Amino acid sequence: MNGSFARYHPVVQFLFFFSVMLFAMTISEPVCLIISFLPALTYMIFLGGRRALTTVFKYILPMFLFIGVMNPLFNHGGMTIIGYLPSGNPFTLESLLYGIAAGLMFSTILLWCACLRRIMTSDRVIYLFGKAAPRLSLLISMILRFIPRIADYTRQLRAAQKCIGRDMTDGNLITRFRNTVRIISCLIQWVLENSIDTADELKSKGYGLPHRTSFSLFDFTLRDGVLCGFILLCDAVVGWGMMSGAAEFYYFPVVSEITGGTVQIVLYAFYLLLCIMPIMLEAEEGIRWHYIRSGM
């Protein structure tokens, strides 16, 4: 399920994901981190359903905990000492909070990347960058296409090996290692064969030849222009807030205070509007369909 936002023009989608990921990588202020993390998590769950929840608990949550715990073990800066490690180094509140913030930032970027992979399909990537950078667009589209295919083939390969008792979890340590090497070898062989087939297909279709034309079904409509204007407005306000110092936050040597000034509140409001924009579109479409069905 991709929802309403997936039907917008690729330019709008690229502008949105570029904006939220750029701000997620550059703003370390705690409120902004939460504002970006919660919509990214919500939208990923909407797009992926139960499988998205499995991904969150299996990969993203452990990564967040790992970064949050490991940072104070190696970073001993800060003035507020909570205790001392067995090595004698101090365990500080500032390093703990910084580790949590770094884990939250990294998790947010991963969540937006997961949403991007579901929305920005390979044909949209080629449409956006095919003329300006044909090789780069082809490479990105192939990566986006091969990642889910490799995951599906790996599951099929492991299921087949499991039936004959040769899975990664079967046997002793040496047997498991041999089975793992066999599965990886089959996977690499499959990837190389598919790469050759893809290259032959592109060559037969004349990809990369001069004066080659392309076809797309994407039309930039009025609603796309309105949404682009909304995204650019939010970008401008958030950028103004960052240049005004409203997004500055320090963890060392002591944690900064959140002042909650007017500029900071405006920054929060427009950043929130930007991050929840696809969720608002899905909610608006759901409400509209509800009224349509209720009137039948």
Backbone as CSV, one residue per row, in Angstrom:
resi,resn,N_x,N_y,N_z,CA_x,CA_y,CA_z,C_x,C_y,C_z
1,MET,0.848,-1.187,0.000,0.000,0.000,0.000,0.888,1.243,0.000
2,ASN,0.687,2.134,-1.008,1.491,3.336,-1.117,0.716,4.599,-0.800
3,GLY,-0.599,4.603,-0.991,-1.408,5.726,-0.565,-1.456,6.875,-1.545
4,SER,-1.957,7.994,-1.054,-2.211,9.159,-1.889,-0.925,9.841,-2.344
5,PHE,0.050,9.963,-1.476,1.269,10.690,-1.813,2.036,10.022,-2.946
6,ALA,1.882,8.714,-3.114,2.579,8.001,-4.188,2.049,8.379,-5.561
7,ARG,0.876,8.999,-5.645,0.309,9.387,-6.934,0.699,10.801,-7.355
8,TYR,1.481,11.480,-6.548,1.925,12.811,-6.925,3.127,12.723,-7.866
9,HIS,3.486,13.874,-8.421,4.570,13.927,-9.395,5.901,13.589,-8.706
10,PRO,6.830,12.915,-9.421,8.120,12.580,-8.813,8.899,13.782,-8.308
11,VAL,8.734,14.949,-8.928,9.427,16.139,-8.456,8.976,16.493,-7.039
12,VAL,7.675,16.384,-6.789,7.136,16.682,-5.463,7.673,15.687,-4.441
13,GLN,7.682,14.431,-4.783,8.158,13.408,-3.860,9.644,13.570,-3.562
14,PHE,10.431,13.830,-4.600,11.868,14.016,-4.385,12.129,15.247,-3.525
15,LEU,11.405,16.334,-3.765,11.594,17.556,-2.986,11.250,17.320,-1.526
16,PHE,10.194,16.558,-1.262,9.808,16.288,0.118,10.864,15.462,0.837
17,PHE,11.261,14.342,0.244,12.218,13.460,0.917,13.590,14.120,1.033
18,PHE,13.972,14.896,0.045,15.237,15.615,0.147,15.199,16.597,1.315
19,SER,14.058,17.265,1.492,13.937,18.261,2.555,13.978,17.611,3.930
20,VAL,13.145,16.593,4.140,13.064,15.996,5.479,14.354,15.275,5.848
21,MET,15.015,14.654,4.879,16.259,13.954,5.190,17.401,14.932,5.419
22,LEU,17.405,16.044,4.682,18.435,17.051,4.907,18.295,17.671,6.295
23,PHE,17.080,18.015,6.688,16.865,18.587,8.018,17.133,17.556,9.112
24,ALA,16.780,16.292,8.847,17.024,15.249,9.846,18.514,15.048,10.091
25,MET,19.339,15.294,9.068,20.781,15.113,9.217,21.478,16.332,9.807
26,THR,20.836,17.492,9.755,21.512,18.723,10.167,20.984,19.312,11.472
27,ILE,19.803,18.895,11.919,19.224,19.461,13.139,19.323,18.426,14.256
28,SER,19.998,18.783,15.322,20.138,17.887,16.472,19.357,18.369,17.684
29,GLU,18.523,19.367,17.512,17.700,19.880,18.607,16.675,18.812,19.007
30,PRO,16.507,18.504,20.303,15.686,17.356,20.710,14.246,17.393,20.219
31,VAL,13.578,18.544,20.313,12.187,18.619,19.877,12.083,18.364,18.380
32,CYS,13.004,18.913,17.598,12.992,18.685,16.156,13.279,17.223,15.822
33,LEU,14.134,16.581,16.604,14.386,15.159,16.382,13.122,14.335,16.583
34,ILE,12.373,14.646,17.617,11.120,13.929,17.877,10.090,14.248,16.806
35,ILE,10.032,15.529,16.397,9.089,15.939,15.356,9.351,15.189,14.059
36,SER,10.596,14.915,13.741,10.931,14.194,12.522,10.780,12.685,12.681
37,PHE,11.105,12.162,13.869,11.091,10.713,14.068,9.669,10.138,14.058
38,LEU,8.755,10.765,14.785,7.405,10.208,14.910,6.654,10.165,13.572
39,PRO,6.647,11.229,12.756,6.005,11.107,11.443,6.670,10.081,10.536
40,ALA,8.007,9.985,10.586,8.690,8.990,9.766,8.278,7.581,10.174
41,LEU,8.191,7.334,11.481,7.763,6.025,11.963,6.321,5.739,11.580
42,THR,5.449,6.733,11.743,4.030,6.558,11.407,3.846,6.281,9.928
43,TYR,4.535,7.037,9.096,4.370,6.865,7.650,4.940,5.532,7.177
44,MET,6.035,5.101,7.775,6.592,3.810,7.395,5.636,2.678,7.767
45,ILE,5.016,2.769,8.940,4.053,1.745,9.344,2.843,1.752,8.415
46,PHE,2.415,2.955,8.003,1.291,3.040,7.066,1.642,2.368,5.743
47,LEU,2.857,2.586,5.247,3.252,2.026,3.962,3.535,0.530,4.041
48,GLY,4.135,0.095,5.136,4.585,-1.292,5.219,3.743,-2.217,6.052
49,GLY,2.880,-1.678,6.919,2.026,-2.520,7.749,2.816,-3.310,8.782
50,ARG,2.456,-4.557,8.947,3.093,-5.402,9.963,4.559,-5.660,9.649
51,ARG,4.887,-5.758,8.385,6.290,-5.982,8.028,7.151,-4.797,8.451
52,ALA,6.574,-3.590,8.379,7.313,-2.413,8.820,7.553,-2.461,10.324
53,LEU,6.552,-2.904,11.086,6.740,-3.043,12.529,7.833,-4.054,12.842
54,THR,7.849,-5.149,12.089,8.912,-6.143,12.277,10.284,-5.539,12.004
55,THR,10.379,-4.730,10.951,11.654,-4.078,10.631,12.085,-3.128,11.738
56,VAL,11.116,-2.396,12.289,11.427,-1.444,13.354,11.982,-2.157,14.575
57,PHE,11.310,-3.221,15.014,11.743,-3.921,16.225,12.968,-4.796,15.982
58,LYS,13.184,-5.213,14.744,14.279,-6.132,14.467,15.578,-5.408,14.142
59,TYR,15.482,-4.232,13.514,16.693,-3.558,13.053,16.844,-2.152,13.637
60,ILE,15.814,-1.328,13.497,15.957,0.086,13.852,16.043,0.279,15.355
61,LEU,15.183,-0.377,16.121,15.232,-0.249,17.575,16.547,-0.755,18.158
62,PRO,17.045,-1.926,17.763,18.374,-2.328,18.272,19.487,-1.358,17.878
63,MET,19.418,-0.787,16.657,20.424,0.191,16.252,20.361,1.434,17.128
64,PHE,19.149,1.877,17.428,18.982,3.043,18.298,19.548,2.767,19.691
65,LEU,19.243,1.617,20.255,19.747,1.270,21.579,21.261,1.096,21.570
66,PHE,21.785,0.523,20.492,23.233,0.309,20.401,23.976,1.640,20.399
67,ILE,23.511,2.596,19.577,24.176,3.899,19.520,24.019,4.641,20.836
68,GLY,22.804,4.567,21.417,22.578,5.268,22.666,23.397,4.738,23.823
69,VAL,23.676,3.436,23.827,24.429,2.831,24.933,25.933,2.953,24.699
70,MET,26.375,2.794,23.439,27.801,2.775,23.164,28.445,4.149,23.288
71,ASN,27.708,5.207,22.988,28.320,6.543,23.033,28.844,6.905,24.429
72,PRO,28.056,6.754,25.513,28.619,7.110,26.832,29.730,6.178,27.303
73,LEU,29.854,5.009,26.670,30.947,4.118,27.049,32.289,4.591,26.503
74,PHE,32.261,5.351,25.401,33.496,5.817,24.781,33.653,7.334,24.851
75,ASN,32.534,8.041,24.998,32.582,9.494,25.090,32.329,9.888,26.547
76,HIS,33.327,10.466,27.183,33.235,10.765,28.610,33.159,12.271,28.879
77,GLY,32.792,13.041,27.869,32.667,14.475,28.050,31.408,14.822,28.827
78,GLY,31.345,16.028,29.319,30.182,16.470,30.075,30.526,16.752,31.524
79,MET,29.696,17.595,32.131,29.940,18.040,33.494,29.139,17.268,34.538
80,THR,28.008,16.676,34.119,27.126,15.998,35.071,27.493,14.519,35.127
81,ILE,28.183,14.098,36.155,28.640,12.718,36.291,27.561,11.894,37.000
82,ILE,27.097,10.846,36.321,26.105,9.942,36.906,26.796,8.869,37.735
83,GLY,27.904,8.384,37.273,28.650,7.335,37.961,29.961,7.099,37.247
84,TYR,30.599,6.000,37.607,31.893,5.672,37.021,31.853,4.248,36.470
85,LEU,32.472,4.082,35.307,32.547,2.775,34.668,33.614,1.927,35.352
86,PRO,33.611,0.602,35.125,34.654,-0.243,35.732,36.062,0.177,35.351
87,SER,36.201,0.838,34.177,37.525,1.305,33.769,37.964,2.550,34.524
88,GLY,37.042,3.149,35.282,37.352,4.362,36.015,36.937,5.635,35.315
89,ASN,36.498,5.541,34.045,36.050,6.713,33.312,34.655,7.128,33.776
90,PRO,34.367,8.422,33.734,33.049,8.878,34.193,31.951,8.558,33.181
91,PHE,30.785,8.278,33.703,29.574,8.073,32.899,28.719,9.323,33.087
92,THR,28.646,10.174,32.035,28.032,11.486,32.191,26.651,11.538,31.548
93,LEU,25.830,12.427,32.056,24.485,12.631,31.521,24.551,13.215,30.114
94,GLU,25.484,14.106,29.869,25.590,14.746,28.562,25.927,13.734,27.461
95,SER,26.850,12.822,27.747,27.205,11.822,26.741,26.050,10.855,26.505
96,LEU,25.282,10.545,27.540,24.120,9.672,27.385,23.058,10.335,26.512
97,LEU,22.762,11.600,26.796,21.758,12.319,26.004,22.223,12.502,24.567
98,TYR,23.506,12.746,24.384,24.024,12.885,23.023,23.919,11.554,22.265
99,GLY,24.173,10.447,22.949,24.027,9.147,22.307,22.583,8.867,21.920
100,ILE,21.645,9.231,22.790,20.224,9.057,22.459,19.843,9.912,21.260
101,ALA,20.327,11.171,21.243,20.029,12.059,20.121,20.624,11.528,18.820
102,ALA,21.864,11.018,18.876,22.495,10.467,17.673,21.756,9.222,17.190
103,GLY,21.339,8.363,18.123,20.572,7.184,17.737,19.233,7.548,17.136
104,LEU,18.595,8.575,17.695,17.307,9.023,17.165,17.474,9.622,15.774
105,MET,18.540,10.385,15.577,18.794,10.975,14.255,19.051,9.884,13.218
106,PHE,19.879,8.907,13.562,20.197,7.828,12.629,18.951,6.995,12.322
107,SER,18.141,6.722,13.329,16.918,5.948,13.118,15.945,6.704,12.231
108,THR,15.847,8.013,12.423,14.950,8.817,11.601,15.357,8.776,10.140
109,ILE,16.651,8.886,9.886,17.138,8.835,8.501,16.826,7.481,7.876
110,LEU,17.006,6.408,8.628,16.689,5.072,8.108,15.199,4.940,7.800
111,LEU,14.352,5.497,8.654,12.906,5.423,8.426,12.509,6.193,7.172
112,TRP,13.047,7.398,7.006,12.726,8.170,5.793,13.266,7.464,4.549
113,CYS,14.427,6.822,4.661,14.966,6.077,3.523,14.054,4.900,3.156
114,ALA,13.497,4.241,4.173,12.573,3.138,3.907,11.313,3.635,3.213
115,CYS,10.809,4.793,3.643,9.634,5.385,2.973,9.984,5.803,1.551
116,LEU,11.178,6.355,1.376,11.620,6.764,0.042,11.678,5.587,-0.911
117,ARG,12.155,4.459,-0.429,12.273,3.278,-1.293,10.912,2.790,-1.772
118,ARG,9.889,2.964,-0.957,8.547,2.522,-1.350,7.853,3.507,-2.280
119,ILE,8.168,4.785,-2.153,7.485,5.808,-2.948,8.221,6.070,-4.263
120,MET,9.527,6.278,-4.181,10.323,6.601,-5.363,10.748,5.312,-6.063
121,THR,9.925,4.849,-6.987,10.233,3.631,-7.730,11.284,3.929,-8.792
122,SER,11.775,2.868,-9.431,12.875,3.018,-10.385,12.473,3.874,-11.582
123,ASP,11.218,3.765,-12.054,10.808,4.580,-13.193,10.765,6.060,-12.835
124,ARG,10.452,6.378,-11.588,10.447,7.772,-11.167,11.874,8.328,-11.066
125,VAL,12.792,7.502,-10.600,14.184,7.935,-10.520,14.745,8.208,-11.912
126,ILE,14.467,7.320,-12.848,14.947,7.514,-14.220,14.293,8.745,-14.837
127,TYR,13.019,8.991,-14.528,12.341,10.178,-15.054,13.002,11.458,-14.537
128,LEU,13.407,11.467,-13.269,13.986,12.663,-12.678,15.404,12.929,-13.169
129,PHE,16.222,11.888,-13.233,17.646,12.083,-13.492,18.118,11.449,-14.796
130,GLY,17.202,10.903,-15.585,17.607,10.186,-16.790,18.324,11.051,-17.800
131,LYS,17.889,12.298,-17.967,18.510,13.178,-18.958,19.765,13.852,-18.408
132,ALA,19.710,14.278,-17.150,20.856,14.989,-16.565,22.001,14.038,-16.245
133,ALA,21.679,12.890,-15.651,22.715,11.918,-15.273,22.191,10.516,-15.552
134,PRO,22.221,10.072,-16.803,21.621,8.774,-17.155,22.273,7.588,-16.453
135,ARG,23.593,7.623,-16.300,24.272,6.487,-15.663,23.950,6.428,-14.172
136,LEU,23.970,7.598,-13.527,23.655,7.631,-12.097,22.212,7.220,-11.841
137,SER,21.284,7.716,-12.649,19.882,7.356,-12.465,19.659,5.871,-12.690
138,LEU,20.349,5.315,-13.698,20.229,3.875,-13.939,20.777,3.084,-12.761
139,LEU,21.922,3.528,-12.221,22.517,2.826,-11.085,21.586,2.863,-9.871
140,ILE,21.026,4.035,-9.568,20.121,4.165,-8.420,18.874,3.322,-8.613
141,SER,18.300,3.363,-9.812,17.087,2.587,-10.064,17.347,1.092,-9.964
142,MET,18.525,0.650,-10.429,18.863,-0.769,-10.328,19.041,-1.182,-8.879
143,ILE,19.647,-0.294,-8.064,19.818,-0.612,-6.644,18.459,-0.718,-5.958
144,LEU,17.580,0.261,-6.229,16.245,0.226,-5.634,15.460,-1.007,-6.071
145,ARG,15.729,-1.468,-7.272,15.016,-2.637,-7.794,15.593,-3.940,-7.263
146,PHE,16.920,-3.983,-7.100,17.557,-5.239,-6.730,17.450,-5.532,-5.230
147,ILE,17.381,-4.502,-4.398,17.336,-4.751,-2.948,16.139,-5.618,-2.554
148,PRO,14.901,-5.267,-2.936,13.787,-6.167,-2.564,13.848,-7.516,-3.267
149,ARG,14.371,-7.530,-4.519,14.472,-8.808,-5.227,15.488,-9.727,-4.561
150,ILE,16.607,-9.169,-4.117,17.608,-9.976,-3.423,17.048,-10.516,-2.117
151,ALA,16.289,-9.682,-1.399,15.684,-10.145,-0.142,14.701,-11.285,-0.392
152,ASP,13.884,-11.155,-1.435,12.917,-12.223,-1.747,13.633,-13.499,-2.180
153,TYR,14.660,-13.357,-3.002,15.375,-14.555,-3.450,16.124,-15.224,-2.302
154,THR,16.637,-14.426,-1.382,17.321,-14.996,-0.218,16.360,-15.821,0.621
155,ARG,15.149,-15.305,0.815,14.149,-16.078,1.569,13.797,-17.375,0.843
156,GLN,13.634,-17.320,-0.484,13.332,-18.534,-1.236,14.489,-19.524,-1.171
157,LEU,15.702,-19.002,-1.277,16.878,-19.885,-1.241,17.023,-20.548,0.120
158,ARG,16.807,-19.791,1.180,16.912,-20.373,2.517,15.805,-21.388,2.771
159,ALA,14.612,-21.117,2.241,13.511,-22.081,2.411,13.821,-23.384,1.692
160,ALA,14.403,-23.274,0.488,14.762,-24.489,-0.252,15.868,-25.258,0.458
161,GLN,16.873,-24.550,0.983,17.954,-25.216,1.704,17.471,-25.807,3.025
162,LYS,16.487,-25.158,3.627,15.933,-25.667,4.891,15.249,-27.009,4.683
163,CYS,14.621,-27.187,3.525,13.915,-28.448,3.261,14.863,-29.637,3.155
164,ILE,16.096,-29.387,2.755,17.058,-30.488,2.628,18.072,-30.474,3.771
165,GLY,17.805,-29.668,4.805,18.663,-29.662,5.980,19.982,-28.958,5.806
166,ARG,20.023,-27.928,4.940,21.283,-27.221,4.682,21.137,-25.717,4.903
167,ASP,20.313,-25.341,5.856,20.134,-23.922,6.138,21.274,-23.428,7.042
168,MET,21.323,-22.105,7.246,22.362,-21.521,8.096,22.249,-21.955,9.548
169,THR,21.085,-22.440,9.942,20.857,-22.818,11.342,20.920,-24.322,11.572
170,ASP,21.262,-25.083,10.539,21.287,-26.541,10.654,22.713,-27.036,10.904
171,GLY,22.832,-28.037,11.801,24.118,-28.668,12.040,24.972,-27.949,13.064
172,ASN,26.219,-28.426,13.176,27.156,-27.805,14.106,27.745,-26.525,13.513
173,LEU,28.737,-25.975,14.202,29.288,-24.683,13.788,29.931,-24.767,12.409
174,ILE,30.698,-25.816,12.156,31.370,-25.959,10.864,30.356,-26.167,9.745
175,THR,29.323,-26.973,10.026,28.283,-27.214,9.020,27.514,-25.933,8.721
176,ARG,27.219,-25.158,9.751,26.521,-23.889,9.531,27.352,-22.943,8.672
177,PHE,28.652,-22.926,8.931,29.526,-22.068,8.134,29.515,-22.500,6.669
178,ARG,29.610,-23.802,6.423,29.577,-24.301,5.048,28.238,-23.978,4.378
179,ASN,27.146,-24.168,5.101,25.834,-23.860,4.531,25.701,-22.369,4.223
180,THR,26.231,-21.536,5.103,26.171,-20.089,4.870,26.966,-19.706,3.637
181,VAL,28.170,-20.272,3.491,28.991,-19.990,2.309,28.288,-20.459,1.046
182,ARG,27.625,-21.613,1.107,26.915,-22.137,-0.065,25.766,-21.204,-0.451
183,ILE,25.014,-20.730,0.524,23.891,-19.838,0.236,24.386,-18.509,-0.333
184,ILE,25.448,-17.952,0.261,26.003,-16.690,-0.244,26.542,-16.864,-1.666
185,SER,27.164,-18.000,-1.934,27.687,-18.268,-3.271,26.557,-18.330,-4.299
186,CYS,25.471,-19.011,-3.942,24.312,-19.075,-4.852,23.703,-17.688,-5.059
187,LEU,23.667,-16.903,-4.000,23.106,-15.556,-4.100,23.956,-14.668,-5.008
188,ILE,25.286,-14.736,-4.851,26.177,-13.943,-5.703,26.048,-14.364,-7.165
189,GLN,25.943,-15.672,-7.409,25.788,-16.165,-8.779,24.491,-15.655,-9.387
190,TRP,23.427,-15.649,-8.592,22.139,-15.150,-9.086,22.210,-13.655,-9.406
191,VAL,22.869,-12.886,-8.557,23.002,-11.440,-8.785,23.791,-11.166,-10.058
192,LEU,24.891,-11.888,-10.266,25.705,-11.679,-11.466,24.939,-12.056,-12.727
193,GLU,24.197,-13.153,-12.692,23.406,-13.548,-13.854,22.337,-12.511,-14.176
194,ASN,21.683,-11.991,-13.146,20.668,-10.978,-13.379,21.274,-9.682,-13.889
195,SER,22.475,-9.356,-13.435,23.145,-8.154,-13.929,23.460,-8.278,-15.419
196,ILE,23.920,-9.457,-15.833,24.209,-9.677,-17.256,22.928,-9.597,-18.077
197,ASP,21.854,-10.210,-17.583,20.578,-10.152,-18.292,20.079,-8.708,-18.403
198,THR,20.225,-7.943,-17.328,19.794,-6.546,-17.360,20.607,-5.743,-18.358
199,ALA,21.921,-5.974,-18.402,22.778,-5.272,-19.364,22.385,-5.605,-20.801
200,ASP,22.073,-6.872,-21.071,21.640,-7.267,-22.417,20.312,-6.617,-22.776
201,GLU,19.406,-6.551,-21.818,18.111,-5.921,-22.077,18.273,-4.434,-22.390
202,LEU,19.118,-3.741,-21.625,19.336,-2.317,-21.865,19.992,-2.078,-23.222
203,LYS,20.941,-2.941,-23.582,21.604,-2.789,-24.866,20.637,-3.015,-26.010
204,SER,19.752,-4.006,-25.886,18.786,-4.294,-26.949,17.748,-3.181,-27.092
205,LYS,17.503,-2.438,-25.999,16.543,-1.326,-26.044,17.192,-0.003,-26.412
206,GLY,18.496,-0.015,-26.668,19.173,1.193,-27.107,19.454,2.199,-26.021
207,TYR,19.578,1.741,-24.779,19.828,2.690,-23.697,21.218,3.286,-23.811
208,GLY,21.299,4.600,-23.714,22.568,5.297,-23.803,22.927,5.778,-25.192
209,LEU,22.157,5.394,-26.211,22.429,5.855,-27.563,22.000,7.316,-27.724
210,PRO,22.659,8.069,-28.568,22.259,9.468,-28.778,20.900,9.556,-29.465
211,HIS,20.170,10.620,-29.166,18.850,10.910,-29.741,17.808,9.861,-29.361
212,ARG,18.069,9.142,-28.296,17.085,8.162,-27.834,15.976,8.885,-27.073
213,THR,14.731,8.622,-27.427,13.593,9.260,-26.773,13.116,8.404,-25.607
214,SER,12.354,9.012,-24.720,11.807,8.306,-23.559,10.344,8.684,-23.393
215,PHE,9.619,7.848,-22.702,8.184,8.043,-22.493,7.877,7.949,-21.013
216,SER,6.999,8.820,-20.554,6.592,8.790,-19.149,5.136,9.198,-19.046
217,LEU,4.513,8.783,-17.972,3.107,9.093,-17.716,2.937,10.177,-16.667
218,PHE,4.020,10.850,-16.309,3.965,11.830,-15.224,3.686,13.224,-15.785
219,ASP,2.596,13.816,-15.336,2.218,15.178,-15.711,2.206,16.041,-14.468
220,PHE,2.852,17.186,-14.560,2.905,18.124,-13.438,1.625,18.957,-13.457
221,THR,0.731,18.704,-12.499,-0.573,19.352,-12.457,-0.580,20.488,-11.440
222,LEU,-1.743,21.125,-11.316,-1.881,22.238,-10.385,-1.684,21.787,-8.940
223,ARG,-2.220,20.625,-8.582,-2.068,20.155,-7.201,-0.607,19.857,-6.879
224,ASP,0.159,19.395,-7.888,1.591,19.194,-7.673,2.290,20.523,-7.415
225,GLY,1.897,21.555,-8.168,2.491,22.866,-7.953,2.151,23.441,-6.596
226,VAL,0.899,23.234,-6.147,0.502,23.727,-4.822,1.302,23.030,-3.731
227,LEU,1.465,21.716,-3.861,2.211,20.971,-2.853,3.692,21.338,-2.874
228,CYS,4.247,21.576,-4.059,5.637,22.034,-4.138,5.796,23.384,-3.441
229,GLY,4.841,24.280,-3.662,4.895,25.573,-2.997,4.822,25.451,-1.491
230,PHE,3.986,24.530,-1.005,3.877,24.298,0.435,5.184,23.776,1.010
231,ILE,5.817,22.830,0.313,7.088,22.271,0.787,8.168,23.345,0.803
232,LEU,8.230,24.147,-0.255,9.233,25.209,-0.316,9.002,26.257,0.768
233,LEU,7.732,26.543,1.075,7.429,27.480,2.155,7.921,26.939,3.491
234,CYS,7.645,25.681,3.767,8.120,25.064,5.014,9.641,25.035,5.052
235,ASP,10.271,24.729,3.917,11.732,24.734,3.861,12.293,26.114,4.182
236,ALA,11.665,27.136,3.604,12.149,28.499,3.821,12.028,28.902,5.282
237,VAL,10.899,28.563,5.916,10.694,28.936,7.319,11.647,28.169,8.225
238,VAL,11.799,26.873,7.976,12.727,26.072,8.793,14.163,26.556,8.596
239,GLY,14.533,26.846,7.343,15.867,27.378,7.102,16.090,28.718,7.777
240,TRP,15.063,29.586,7.766,15.158,30.870,8.469,15.327,30.663,9.970
241,GLY,14.592,29.676,10.519,14.727,29.377,11.940,16.112,28.862,12.288
242,MET,16.690,28.052,11.397,18.035,27.546,11.648,19.064,28.673,11.596
243,MET,18.930,29.565,10.611,19.880,30.686,10.522,19.703,31.666,11.677
244,SER,18.488,31.698,12.260,18.251,32.580,13.407,18.767,31.988,14.713
245,GLY,19.226,30.759,14.669,19.762,30.119,15.867,18.731,29.374,16.686
246,ALA,17.483,29.253,16.180,16.441,28.579,16.953,16.651,27.074,17.016
247,ALA,17.421,26.509,16.073,17.661,25.062,16.046,18.987,24.681,16.672
248,GLU,19.716,25.654,17.203,21.002,25.340,17.828,20.780,24.689,19.192
249,PHE,21.556,23.638,19.432,21.451,22.926,20.702,22.792,22.266,20.976
250,TYR,23.270,22.413,22.200,24.570,21.875,22.590,24.402,20.837,23.696
251,TYR,25.188,19.776,23.584,25.167,18.711,24.591,26.393,18.754,25.496
252,PHE,27.435,19.462,25.068,28.672,19.539,25.839,29.103,20.995,25.973
253,PRO,29.684,21.389,27.067,29.962,20.587,28.284,28.727,20.361,29.149
254,VAL,27.684,21.210,28.959,26.409,20.989,29.639,25.312,21.078,28.596
255,VAL,24.174,20.471,28.907,23.065,20.441,27.955,22.395,21.810,27.906
256,SER,22.128,22.280,26.686,21.466,23.564,26.518,20.018,23.495,27.000
257,GLU,19.448,24.648,27.210,18.042,24.755,27.590,17.198,25.068,26.354
258,ILE,15.980,24.529,26.343,15.027,24.832,25.282,14.250,26.071,25.713
259,THR,14.518,27.183,25.048,13.935,28.453,25.484,12.457,28.562,25.153
260,GLY,12.042,28.013,24.010,10.635,28.103,23.628,10.229,29.489,23.184
261,GLY,11.132,30.218,22.525,10.816,31.541,22.022,9.901,31.496,20.812
262,THR,9.534,32.677,20.338,8.601,32.765,19.212,9.176,32.129,17.959
263,VAL,10.429,32.436,17.659,11.064,31.870,16.462,11.150,30.353,16.564
264,GLN,11.442,29.861,17.737,11.549,28.414,17.939,10.189,27.729,17.771
265,ILE,9.134,28.336,18.274,7.794,27.764,18.129,7.372,27.745,16.662
266,VAL,7.666,28.824,15.940,7.363,28.858,14.503,8.145,27.774,13.767
267,LEU,9.403,27.603,14.142,10.220,26.543,13.546,9.602,25.172,13.795
268,TYR,9.212,24.905,15.023,8.575,23.630,15.351,7.314,23.409,14.521
269,ALA,6.485,24.456,14.409,5.194,24.326,13.735,5.380,23.983,12.256
270,PHE,6.245,24.711,11.562,6.415,24.469,10.131,7.192,23.183,9.876
271,TYR,8.105,22.820,10.750,8.808,21.549,10.600,7.848,20.381,10.790
272,LEU,6.933,20.526,11.736,5.919,19.496,11.944,4.995,19.387,10.735
273,LEU,4.568,20.533,10.189,3.712,20.514,9.004,4.415,19.838,7.829
274,LEU,5.712,20.103,7.689,6.460,19.475,6.608,6.532,17.968,6.782
275,CYS,6.832,17.510,7.987,7.030,16.072,8.213,5.728,15.278,8.136
276,ILE,4.625,15.876,8.557,3.355,15.136,8.558,2.565,15.363,7.280
277,MET,3.137,16.037,6.311,2.396,16.334,5.084,1.851,15.085,4.396
278,PRO,2.655,14.024,4.158,2.063,12.832,3.533,1.019,12.163,4.402
279,ILE,1.173,12.234,5.707,0.168,11.648,6.603,-1.140,12.424,6.507
280,MET,-1.058,13.755,6.399,-2.268,14.566,6.234,-2.964,14.254,4.915
281,LEU,-2.179,14.007,3.859,-2.779,13.649,2.580,-3.520,12.318,2.668
282,GLU,-2.915,11.342,3.364,-3.585,10.046,3.523,-4.849,10.186,4.371
283,ALA,-4.795,10.996,5.421,-5.980,11.205,6.264,-7.079,11.901,5.489
284,GLU,-6.710,12.902,4.682,-7.708,13.621,3.887,-8.389,12.691,2.901
285,GLU,-7.604,11.814,2.269,-8.199,10.873,1.329,-9.089,9.861,2.042
286,GLY,-8.665,9.404,3.229,-9.498,8.474,3.979,-10.829,9.087,4.395
287,ILE,-10.810,10.353,4.829,-12.052,11.034,5.208,-12.963,11.213,4.000
288,ARG,-12.360,11.572,2.868,-13.163,11.763,1.665,-13.848,10.465,1.245
289,TRP,-13.104,9.346,1.251,-13.697,8.065,0.889,-14.763,7.635,1.894
290,HIS,-14.571,7.978,3.142,-15.576,7.644,4.155,-16.907,8.333,3.849
291,TYR,-16.855,9.611,3.492,-18.077,10.338,3.173,-18.703,9.839,1.876
292,ILE,-17.854,9.447,0.914,-18.392,8.917,-0.342,-19.124,7.599,-0.116
293,ARG,-18.522,6.711,0.675,-19.170,5.425,0.968,-20.412,5.588,1.809
294,SER,-20.392,6.552,2.735,-21.559,6.756,3.590,-22.732,7.342,2.816
295,GLY,-22.446,8.009,1.678,-23.529,8.580,0.878,-24.091,7.640,-0.144
296,MET,-23.527,6.440,-0.255,-24.040,5.469,-1.232,-25.312,4.804,-0.734
